[in-house]
Amino acid sequence: MRQTLDTLYRAALWASGLCLVAIALMVGAQLAARLLDGALALLHLPRTEFVILSLNEICGYLLAAASFLALAGTLKAGAHIRVTMVLAALGERTRYFVELWAFGFAAACAAYMTGHLANFAWVSFLFHEVSAGVIRVPLVYPQVAMAVGSLILTTALVDEFFIVRNRGRPTFRTAEDAITLGKEG
């Protein structure tokens, strides 16, 4: 089970990274085309007039997908912003209960968010909702990506809850301690 969950978190991070690569490639292609058109105009040659339609909108959808798909992996790596100064001031026994409560509450909130995101995607699918841009993107695609990312985050939070309950410390504590000591890498 542990290997399956870790593979899921890594796969979500890779999908997130691919979304960011897609954004970079599209923006890079559009920028290169504009630079080429500028050079052609200086030489009094006909422009290519290359434009990626709805680029801003598509990049926004990819960024939303990338952000949500990266949530679980960054949680497991200890890269989320937490109030570690407060936790460090607590004793280990108190910290144990605070972390259990925090993971339980966060998992409940993430599950609630997942349910609503899935409902948004379902309604968009039922009513065939599309974006308002030149390229009419079905809204169900970015909404499903967000719901899947939220579901994976919920899974990671529940996973961390049980890890803290069984082992007494979350998986990211080792990375967090290394950062505190200046030995991250």
N, C-alpha and C positions, 0 to 999 in steps of 0.2 A: 504494500500500500504506500509506503514511504517513497519508493522509487517512482510510482505512478504519479503521486502528487508533485514531486520535484520535477518530473518530466513535464507535467501540465504547466507549472510555473515558468519553466524555461521556454516551453513552446509559446506561451503567451508573450514572454519578453521578446522572442524572435519575431512574432507577428507584429508586435509594437515597433520593433526596429525596422521591419520591412515597410510599415506604413510611413515611417520617417524617411526612409530611403526613397520611397515613391514621391513624397513631397519634394525632397531635394532634387530628384531627377526632373520632375515636372517644372519646378521653379527654375532650375538650371537651364532646361531647354527653352523656356520662355525668355529668360534673360539673354541666353546666347542668340536667340532669334532677334531680339531687340537690338543687341549690339551689332549683329550682322546687318540689320536694316539701317542702322545709323551709319555704318561704314559704307554701305551701298549708296545711301543718300549723299554722302560726301563725295563719292565718285560719280554722281549723277547717273547711277544705274538703277534699274527697276528694283523695288523692294520685294522681299519675299512675302510680307504681310502675314507671317506665321503667327497664329494666336491659339493658345489653348483655351477653348471656351469654358466658362465657369470655373476657371482655375482657383480663384479664391474660395469658392464654395466647396469644391472637391477637396482642396487642401484642408479646409476647416473640418470636413467629415473625417479625413484621414488623421488629423491631429486629435480629434475626439476619440477615435478608435485607438490610436497609439497611447493616449493618456490612460484610458480605462484598462487596456490590455496590460499595461506596465504596472498597475497598482499592486498586484499580488507579488510579483517578482521583486519589486523594490521593498515591499514590506519584509519579505523573507531575508533580503540582503541588509536590512537595517538602514535603508536610505530614506525612510519616511521621517518627517519632522515629528519629534515627540518631546515631551517635557522631561528630558532625562535629568536635568538638574534637580527637579523635585524628587524623582525616583531615586536618584543617588543619595539624597539626604535621608531616605527611609531605611529602616532596618530590613534585612532579608525577609523576615517573616511578614512584615507589613507590606513590603514591595510585592511579595508573592500574591497576597490578596488583592492589592490594587491592580496588578497586571491581569489577574483572573477577571476581575470586574471589568477592566478596560477592554479586554479582548471579547468578553461576553457581550458587553454593551455595543461595541463596534461591530461585532458580527450581526447582532440584531438590527442595527441601523443599516448595515450593508445589505442584509437580506431584504429589508423594507425597500431600499433603493432598487435592488435587483428586480423585485416584483413590479415596481412602477415602471422601470425601464422596459421590462419585458411586455408590460401592458401597452406602453406607448408603441412599441414595435408591432405588436399584434393589431392594434387599431390602425396603424399606418398600412399594414398588410391588407387588412379587411377593406379599407377604403381607398386603396391604391394611391396613397398620398405621395406626391412628388415635390421636388424642390422647385423654387420659383425661378431658377436660373435659366440660361439659354439651353444647357443640357439638363434635361429633366431627370434628375437622379431620384429613384425610389427611396423615400426616407427610411424604409424598413432596414436597409443595409447598414447605415451608420448606427441606427438605434439597436440593431441586433448586436453589433460589435460592442457597443457600450454595455448592453445587458450581459453579454458573455464575459466581458472584463469585470463587471461588477459581481457576477456569480463566482468567478475565479477568486476575486478578492474575498468574498464571503467565505469560500472554502478555505482560503489561507488563514483567515481570522479564526475560524472554528478549529483549524489545524493547530494554530498557535495556542489557542485556549487549552486544548488537550495536552500539548507539549508542556505548557507551564504547569498544568495540573499534575502531570506524571513526573516531570523532571525538575520542576521548580524554577526553571529559567527559559525564556524564549530563545529561539534559535539565533536571533540577530544579536543577542547579548555579547557574543564573542567578537563580532565585528564592531559593535559599539564600544567595547572595552579597548579594542585595538586603536580605534580613533581617539579615544580619551588619552591613551598612552602615547599617541603619535606614531604608532607602528602599523597603520593601515597600509594595505598594498595588495 
